[in-house]
Amino acid sequence: MDWTAGYVTDIDYTHGYYREIGPCMMDFVLLLRGYEPPRRPQMRYLELGFGQGLSANVHAAAVPGSYFGTDFNPVHAANAQALARVSQAPAEFFDDSFEELLARSDLPDFDYITLHGIWSWVNDKDRTAIVEIIRRHLKVGGAVYMSYNTQPGWATAMPLRHLMTLHAETAGSDAQGPVNRINEAIAFGKQLADANARYFVANPSTKDRLDKIGTQNRNYLAHEYFNREWLPMYFSEVNAWLGEGKLSFASPASALDLVDHINLPPAQRAILDRITLVALKESVRDYLLNTQFRRDIFTRGAGRLTPFERLERLKNVQILLNAPYGRDFEYDVSAGSGKVTLKKEIYAPILEELAARDYAPKRIGDLATKLEIANFDQLIEVITILVGSGKASPIQPAADIEAAAPRCRRLNAQLVERAYSRGDITYLASPVTGEGVQVSRFEQMFLSARARGLKTPSKWAHDAWSKLKELRQSLIKDGKVLEGDEDNLAELTRQANVLAEKRLPVLKVLQVAE
């Protein structure tokens, strides 16, 4: 019996982190949409198919509750269990298949069930088990996050994926190893494109996609494109599947997707506004955007807030600016309509206030009062875009921050130590926001040097270079490997100065740095 069911297991999955599946972010998005978030005392959370377990462990450390998860790859499960032992978070991670998890008699009921990058890569038998797990174990009022490849965005690229997997399966051999099979499949696709195969001529965007694929991480490509099971679905199909688990669509999971005017032009918004049926409206949205990947939140009977209740709850949310603010602040965000430049005359006063007092968190209601903002809906839109673009985050109650802080310190210490030998995890856990914070490998090394008493960026850089040199590793800048001590130290010192001057104040407020 093949326990892999055609899923790639002979090459490691990437250590990805996904903030949208965190309880804090799900709560905030649901509140924006006027739903009662599911978080309660003794919150329980289940992640189905957690990969290497980074997101699961960051959230287990950073947000109080009991965490469970399964990933049928035992290597992934062992990695997740090891991180949980470090943080001492209340987490249980299994290597059960979805059918095996469903058969367990010791599984509790959950406030949140999440699955990222799973639904499109399993077969109908597994999808049936997933829906049944949700039907049996999601609490009334609970929320489900699910991401999946979507039609019509994949329509023209599906033949390309078929071609590459067919080549890997038939022209390649196990002796080559997965990376070589992937490389040869990509090269074969490029041969056809260069020979002006009519498929590529009729679908010119697929040539660009193939070129992009050629630059991507092979571990990611193995799991994204080369599994036996791979099925993009229309939203209406997914909605019907989850309806069998007593779920209803509540919201896109990304806050940025809630702001239609930065995603769709007026004529397209007018079409959507005339549609009331959810299955049709969301499907039409995908046609307007040619959506390839959806991240959605479904709920099981979540209560609806009145406009007044929603308003009062939002006023009491505290927001933290987690991107350094200054002259070079990036006002561009990527949305459905492409790159959008935020209006400085609207955003700058709000950003200045969020950065005031060393980035201390600010209550949204107090922002409106302090800045004399009469249009509260406009302020909420600004906050929504800042949060959705990753420039800001809602924060947790003080009691939750206090409870999570020791676990985050233990987990972060382990991840920083790991950074000396490898650079595959670039996130640390914040007990303040309940999220992962992106911190590069070298920044982690600088934070370690600082924690050991080295006080200047120059000393941090020398400390990092001594370790890298011992490992016979060099930095890459502008696509070129730096040679010698001088060039490597210069680049490390530059990065250390950026950390000290710009990022460190924010990382301190996030309690990622002491």
BELBEL-V635889 format. One record per residue. N is the residue number from 1. RES is the residue in three letters. PHI is phi in whole degrees, 0 to 359 (* if undefined). OMEGA is omega in radians with two decimals (NA if undefined). NEAR is the number of other C-alpha atoms within 10 Angstrom. Layout:
{{N;RES;PHI;OMEGA;NEAR} {N;RES;PHI;OMEGA;NEAR}}
//
This chain:
{{1;MET;*;-3.14;4} {2;ASP;270;-3.08;6} {3;TRP;290;-3.10;9} {4;THR;282;-3.11;14} {5;ALA;53;3.11;13} {6;GLY;84;3.14;14} {7;TYR;276;-3.12;18} {8;VAL;295;3.11;20} {9;THR;231;-3.07;17} {10;ASP;266;3.03;12} {11;ILE;215;-3.03;14} {12;ASP;296;3.02;17} {13;TYR;280;-3.13;18} {14;THR;288;3.11;17} {15;HIS;270;-3.10;15} {16;GLY;277;3.02;16} {17;TYR;238;-3.05;24} {18;TYR;227;-3.02;13} {19;ARG;292;-3.09;19} {20;GLU;296;-3.14;26} {21;ILE;269;3.11;28} {22;GLY;285;3.13;25} {23;PRO;303;-3.11;28} {24;CYS;296;-3.13;22} {25;MET;291;3.10;23} {26;MET;298;3.11;27} {27;ASP;300;-3.08;19} {28;PHE;295;-3.14;23} {29;VAL;296;3.12;25} {30;LEU;297;3.10;24} {31;LEU;296;3.08;20} {32;LEU;302;-3.12;20} {33;ARG;273;3.08;17} {34;GLY;85;3.09;23} {35;TYR;254;3.03;22} {36;GLU;284;3.12;22} {37;PRO;297;-3.03;23} {38;PRO;275;-3.02;22} {39;ARG;297;-3.11;19} {40;ARG;218;2.98;10} {41;PRO;304;-3.08;7} {42;GLN;59;3.14;11} {43;MET;301;3.07;17} {44;ARG;237;-2.99;21} {45;TYR;223;3.13;28} {46;LEU;232;3.02;28} {47;GLU;247;-3.14;23} {48;LEU;262;-3.13;26} {49;GLY;74;-3.00;26} {50;PHE;274;3.13;28} {51;GLY;62;3.13;27} {52;GLN;285;3.03;24} {53;GLY;85;-3.12;26} {54;LEU;292;3.12;25} {55;SER;302;-3.12;25} {56;ALA;301;-3.10;30} {57;ASN;283;3.07;31} {58;VAL;299;-3.11;31} {59;HIS;289;3.11;28} {60;ALA;296;3.12;30} {61;ALA;283;-2.91;34} {62;ALA;265;-3.10;35} {63;VAL;233;-3.11;29} {64;PRO;302;3.14;25} {65;GLY;155;3.08;22} {66;SER;251;-3.01;16} {67;TYR;242;3.09;24} {68;PHE;226;3.08;21} {69;GLY;191;3.06;26} {70;THR;220;2.96;25} {71;ASP;214;-2.96;24} {72;PHE;292;3.09;21} {73;ASN;279;-3.07;22} {74;PRO;296;3.08;14} {75;VAL;296;3.10;15} {76;HIS;297;-3.12;24} {77;ALA;298;3.13;23} {78;ALA;296;3.12;17} {79;ASN;295;3.13;15} {80;ALA;296;3.13;26} {81;GLN;296;-3.13;18} {82;ALA;295;3.11;15} {83;LEU;294;3.13;23} {84;ALA;294;3.09;26} {85;ARG;295;3.13;15} {86;VAL;293;-3.08;19} {87;SER;286;-3.06;24} {88;GLN;65;3.07;17} {89;ALA;285;3.09;26} {90;PRO;285;-3.04;16} {91;ALA;221;3.06;23} {92;GLU;235;-3.11;17} {93;PHE;241;-3.06;24} {94;PHE;245;2.98;21} {95;ASP;247;3.12;18} {96;ASP;285;2.88;20} {97;SER;288;3.14;19} {98;PHE;295;3.09;22} {99;GLU;293;3.11;16} {100;GLU;293;3.10;12} {101;LEU;296;3.13;21} {102;LEU;298;-3.10;19} {103;ALA;279;-3.11;13} {104;ARG;293;3.11;10} {105;SER;260;-3.07;7} {106;ASP;252;-3.10;8} {107;LEU;274;-3.14;14} {108;PRO;280;3.01;14} {109;ASP;269;-2.96;19} {110;PHE;236;3.01;25} {111;ASP;276;3.14;25} {112;TYR;227;2.94;27} {113;ILE;230;-3.09;28} {114;THR;232;3.00;24} {115;LEU;210;-3.12;20} {116;HIS;248;3.08;19} {117;GLY;66;-3.12;20} {118;ILE;243;-2.94;20} {119;TRP;306;-3.07;24} {120;SER;281;-3.00;19} {121;TRP;246;3.08;23} {122;VAL;234;-3.11;18} {123;ASN;268;-3.08;15} {124;ASP;297;3.10;13} {125;LYS;298;3.10;10} {126;ASP;292;3.12;17} {127;ARG;298;3.09;19} {128;THR;296;3.11;16} {129;ALA;294;3.11;18} {130;ILE;299;-3.13;21} {131;VAL;297;-3.13;20} {132;GLU;289;3.04;18} {133;ILE;301;3.13;21} {134;ILE;296;-3.10;26} {135;ARG;298;-3.08;18} {136;ARG;278;-2.88;15} {137;HIS;239;3.05;20} {138;LEU;272;3.13;26} {139;LYS;294;2.96;21} {140;VAL;299;-3.04;18} {141;GLY;90;-3.12;19} {142;GLY;283;-3.07;26} {143;ALA;234;3.09;32} {144;VAL;237;2.98;28} {145;TYR;259;3.06;23} {146;MET;214;3.05;23} {147;SER;245;-3.06;21} {148;TYR;194;3.01;23} {149;ASN;290;-2.91;24} {150;THR;233;2.91;23} {151;GLN;266;0.21;21} {152;PRO;269;-3.02;21} {153;GLY;300;-3.11;19} {154;TRP;267;-2.97;19} {155;ALA;303;-3.09;12} {156;THR;282;-3.07;17} {157;ALA;268;-3.12;16} {158;MET;302;3.08;15} {159;PRO;297;3.10;13} {160;LEU;295;3.10;20} {161;ARG;299;3.12;20} {162;HIS;299;-3.14;14} {163;LEU;299;-3.09;14} {164;MET;293;3.14;21} {165;THR;291;3.10;22} {166;LEU;297;3.11;14} {167;HIS;296;-3.12;18} {168;ALA;298;-3.09;22} {169;GLU;282;-2.99;15} {170;THR;253;-3.13;9} {171;ALA;269;3.13;11} {172;GLY;271;3.11;18} {173;SER;219;3.12;12} {174;ASP;301;-3.10;10} {175;ALA;295;-3.14;8} {176;GLN;290;-3.03;11} {177;GLY;86;-3.03;12} {178;PRO;296;-3.08;21} {179;VAL;295;3.13;16} {180;ASN;295;3.10;16} {181;ARG;297;3.11;24} {182;ILE;296;3.14;25} {183;ASN;301;-3.12;14} {184;GLU;290;3.10;18} {185;ALA;295;3.10;22} {186;ILE;294;3.14;22} {187;ALA;299;3.11;16} {188;PHE;295;3.09;16} {189;GLY;301;3.13;21} {190;LYS;293;3.07;18} {191;GLN;299;3.13;12} {192;LEU;294;3.13;14} {193;ALA;295;-3.14;18} {194;ASP;293;3.10;12} {195;ALA;274;3.11;11} {196;ASN;60;3.00;12} {197;ALA;306;-3.00;13} {198;ARG;298;3.07;11} {199;TYR;301;-3.14;15} {200;PHE;288;3.10;20} {201;VAL;294;-3.12;14} {202;ALA;286;-3.12;11} {203;ASN;231;-3.02;12} {204;PRO;299;3.14;13} {205;SER;294;-3.13;13} {206;THR;290;3.07;19} {207;LYS;294;3.10;20} {208;ASP;296;3.12;12} {209;ARG;297;-3.14;12} {210;LEU;297;3.10;18} {211;ASP;298;3.13;15} {212;LYS;294;3.11;10} {213;ILE;304;-3.11;14} {214;GLY;298;-3.12;16} {215;THR;263;-2.98;8} {216;GLN;271;3.12;10} {217;ASN;304;-3.06;11} {218;ARG;291;3.08;20} {219;ASN;297;3.09;17} {220;TYR;296;-3.09;16} {221;LEU;297;-3.13;17} {222;ALA;302;-3.10;22} {223;HIS;274;-3.11;20} {224;GLU;282;-2.96;17} {225;TYR;248;-2.87;20} {226;PHE;249;2.99;24} {227;ASN;280;3.09;18} {228;ARG;297;-3.13;17} {229;GLU;268;-3.13;16} {230;TRP;194;-3.02;21} {231;LEU;217;2.97;18} {232;PRO;293;-3.12;20} {233;MET;236;2.95;21} {234;TYR;287;3.11;22} {235;PHE;305;-3.09;25} {236;SER;300;3.11;15} {237;GLU;289;3.11;12} {238;VAL;297;3.12;17} {239;ASN;301;3.11;18} {240;ALA;291;3.10;13} {241;TRP;302;-3.06;15} {242;LEU;286;3.03;22} {243;GLY;300;3.09;16} {244;GLU;293;3.08;14} {245;GLY;263;-3.14;19} {246;LYS;65;3.14;17} {247;LEU;255;3.04;26} {248;SER;233;3.12;20} {249;PHE;294;3.12;19} {250;ALA;247;-2.99;20} {251;SER;188;2.83;23} {252;PRO;299;-3.07;23} {253;ALA;279;3.13;26} {254;SER;270;-3.13;23} {255;ALA;301;-3.13;25} {256;LEU;297;-3.13;23} {257;ASP;286;3.13;18} {258;LEU;276;-3.06;19} {259;VAL;258;-3.00;17} {260;ASP;296;-2.99;16} {261;HIS;287;3.03;14} {262;ILE;264;-3.14;20} {263;ASN;249;-3.04;22} {264;LEU;223;3.05;19} {265;PRO;288;-3.05;13} {266;PRO;306;-3.10;11} {267;ALA;297;3.13;8} {268;GLN;287;3.09;16} {269;ARG;297;3.14;15} {270;ALA;297;3.10;11} {271;ILE;295;-3.13;13} {272;LEU;298;-3.08;18} {273;ASP;298;-3.13;9} {274;ARG;275;-3.08;9} {275;ILE;257;3.14;13} {276;THR;251;-3.12;10} {277;LEU;288;-3.02;8} {278;VAL;302;-3.07;15} {279;ALA;301;3.13;17} {280;LEU;287;-3.07;14} {281;LYS;298;-3.12;18} {282;GLU;291;3.08;21} {283;SER;293;3.10;18} {284;VAL;297;3.09;19} {285;ARG;304;3.14;18} {286;ASP;293;3.06;20} {287;TYR;291;-3.14;15} {288;LEU;296;-3.09;18} {289;LEU;262;-3.02;15} {290;ASN;52;-3.01;16} {291;THR;297;3.09;18} {292;GLN;254;-3.04;19} {293;PHE;212;3.12;18} {294;ARG;249;2.99;19} {295;ARG;232;-2.99;20} {296;ASP;234;2.98;20} {297;ILE;243;3.03;24} {298;PHE;247;3.11;24} {299;THR;230;3.10;29} {300;ARG;246;3.09;23} {301;GLY;72;3.13;16} {302;ALA;298;-3.14;21} {303;GLY;291;3.07;15} {304;ARG;265;3.10;15} {305;LEU;272;3.00;16} {306;THR;289;3.09;11} {307;PRO;306;3.12;10} {308;PHE;293;3.12;10} {309;GLU;298;3.11;14} {310;ARG;300;-3.12;17} {311;LEU;300;-3.10;18} {312;GLU;294;3.13;12} {313;ARG;294;-3.13;17} {314;LEU;294;3.12;18} {315;LYS;301;-3.07;17} {316;ASN;271;3.09;13} {317;VAL;287;3.06;19} {318;GLN;260;-3.07;20} {319;ILE;243;3.10;23} {320;LEU;238;3.05;23} {321;LEU;280;-3.08;27} {322;ASN;254;3.00;25} {323;ALA;245;-3.13;20} {324;PRO;304;-3.13;20} {325;TYR;253;3.13;20} {326;GLY;186;-3.10;12} {327;ARG;300;-3.07;6} {328;ASP;265;3.09;7} {329;PHE;302;-3.08;12} {330;GLU;276;-3.13;13} {331;TYR;271;3.12;14} {332;ASP;269;3.02;13} {333;VAL;229;3.11;18} {334;SER;265;-3.12;13} {335;ALA;226;-3.08;19} {336;GLY;299;-3.14;19} {337;SER;272;-3.13;13} {338;GLY;107;3.14;12} {339;LYS;284;3.14;12} {340;VAL;242;3.10;14} {341;THR;263;-3.12;12} {342;LEU;287;-3.11;17} {343;LYS;284;-3.08;10} {344;LYS;297;-3.09;11} {345;GLU;295;3.09;8} {346;ILE;269;-2.98;12} {347;TYR;276;-3.01;15} {348;ALA;302;3.13;16} {349;PRO;299;3.13;12} {350;ILE;290;3.12;20} {351;LEU;295;3.12;23} {352;GLU;299;3.13;14} {353;GLU;290;3.09;17} {354;LEU;295;3.14;23} {355;ALA;276;-3.07;22} {356;ALA;294;3.11;14} {357;ARG;55;3.07;10} {358;ASP;57;3.04;11} {359;TYR;67;3.10;24} {360;ALA;302;-3.14;18} {361;PRO;303;-3.13;24} {362;LYS;235;3.05;21} {363;ARG;287;-3.07;18} {364;ILE;301;3.12;22} {365;GLY;299;3.12;20} {366;ASP;290;3.06;14} {367;LEU;300;-3.14;19} {368;ALA;299;-3.13;17} {369;THR;291;-3.08;11} {370;LYS;298;-3.08;11} {371;LEU;267;3.13;11} {372;GLU;53;3.12;10} {373;ILE;269;-3.11;14} {374;ALA;281;-3.12;10} {375;ASN;271;-3.08;9} {376;PHE;295;3.12;17} {377;ASP;298;3.10;11} {378;GLN;293;3.09;12} {379;LEU;298;3.12;19} {380;ILE;297;3.10;18} {381;GLU;295;3.10;16} {382;VAL;300;3.13;18} {383;ILE;298;3.14;23} {384;THR;300;-3.13;23} {385;ILE;290;3.10;23} {386;LEU;297;3.11;24} {387;VAL;292;-3.10;23} {388;GLY;297;-3.14;23} {389;SER;272;3.09;17} {390;GLY;83;-3.12;17} {391;LYS;274;3.14;20} {392;ALA;211;3.12;21} {393;SER;212;2.94;26} {394;PRO;288;-3.13;25} {395;ILE;249;-3.11;25} {396;GLN;274;2.98;20} {397;PRO;300;-3.06;12} {398;ALA;303;-3.13;11} {399;ALA;296;3.12;9} {400;ASP;291;3.10;18} {401;ILE;298;-3.12;21} {402;GLU;296;-3.13;15} {403;ALA;291;-3.05;15} {404;ALA;277;-2.99;25} {405;ALA;305;-3.13;21} {406;PRO;297;3.13;17} {407;ARG;295;3.13;25} {408;CYS;296;3.12;32} {409;ARG;299;-3.14;23} {410;ARG;294;-3.14;19} {411;LEU;295;-3.11;24} {412;ASN;297;3.12;23} {413;ALA;300;3.12;17} {414;GLN;293;-3.12;15} {415;LEU;293;3.10;23} {416;VAL;294;3.09;26} {417;GLU;300;3.14;13} {418;ARG;296;-3.07;16} {419;ALA;298;-3.14;19} {420;TYR;292;-3.09;17} {421;SER;253;-3.13;13} {422;ARG;205;-3.09;13} {423;GLY;237;-3.02;14} {424;ASP;271;3.09;14} {425;ILE;239;-3.05;20} {426;THR;241;3.09;20} {427;TYR;225;2.99;24} {428;LEU;237;-3.02;27} {429;ALA;267;3.07;33} {430;SER;251;3.07;30} {431;PRO;287;-3.10;29} {432;VAL;284;-3.13;26} {433;THR;265;-3.07;28} {434;GLY;72;-3.07;30} {435;GLU;234;2.91;31} {436;GLY;275;3.12;25} {437;VAL;244;-3.11;20} {438;GLN;289;3.12;14} {439;VAL;222;-3.05;20} {440;SER;296;3.13;17} {441;ARG;303;-3.09;21} {442;PHE;290;3.06;24} {443;GLU;298;3.09;25} {444;GLN;297;3.11;27} {445;MET;295;3.10;24} {446;PHE;295;3.13;29} {447;LEU;298;3.10;23} {448;SER;296;3.13;21} {449;ALA;298;3.12;20} {450;ARG;297;-3.14;18} {451;ALA;293;3.11;12} {452;ARG;272;3.02;10} {453;GLY;101;3.07;10} {454;LEU;283;-2.86;15} {455;LYS;260;-3.05;11} {456;THR;244;3.08;15} {457;PRO;304;3.11;22} {458;SER;298;3.13;18} {459;LYS;291;3.08;17} {460;TRP;299;-3.10;26} {461;ALA;296;3.12;25} {462;HIS;297;3.12;19} {463;ASP;296;3.14;19} {464;ALA;295;-3.11;23} {465;TRP;294;3.12;23} {466;SER;298;3.12;13} {467;LYS;288;-3.13;14} {468;LEU;295;-3.14;18} {469;LYS;295;3.10;13} {470;GLU;299;3.12;8} {471;LEU;274;-3.11;12} {472;ARG;60;3.10;9} {473;GLN;245;3.10;14} {474;SER;230;3.11;17} {475;LEU;279;3.03;17} {476;ILE;243;3.12;12} {477;LYS;227;-3.11;11} {478;ASP;54;3.09;6} {479;GLY;80;-3.10;7} {480;LYS;241;3.08;8} {481;VAL;285;3.13;13} {482;LEU;284;-3.10;17} {483;GLU;250;2.99;11} {484;GLY;82;-3.09;10} {485;ASP;296;-3.00;13} {486;GLU;300;-3.09;10} {487;ASP;293;-3.14;15} {488;ASN;295;3.12;23} {489;LEU;294;3.13;21} {490;ALA;297;-3.14;14} {491;GLU;290;3.10;16} {492;LEU;296;3.12;24} {493;THR;294;3.09;22} {494;ARG;301;-3.14;14} {495;GLN;294;3.12;17} {496;ALA;294;3.10;24} {497;ASN;293;3.08;18} {498;VAL;299;3.10;14} {499;LEU;301;-3.07;20} {500;ALA;294;-3.01;15} {501;GLU;274;-3.01;11} {502;LYS;242;-2.97;14} {503;ARG;274;-3.00;18} {504;LEU;302;3.11;19} {505;PRO;301;3.12;20} {506;VAL;289;-3.12;22} {507;LEU;296;3.08;20} {508;LYS;293;3.13;14} {509;VAL;296;3.11;20} {510;LEU;286;-3.08;26} {511;GLN;61;2.99;19} {512;VAL;269;3.04;24} {513;ALA;238;3.13;19} {514;GLU;282;NA;13}}
//
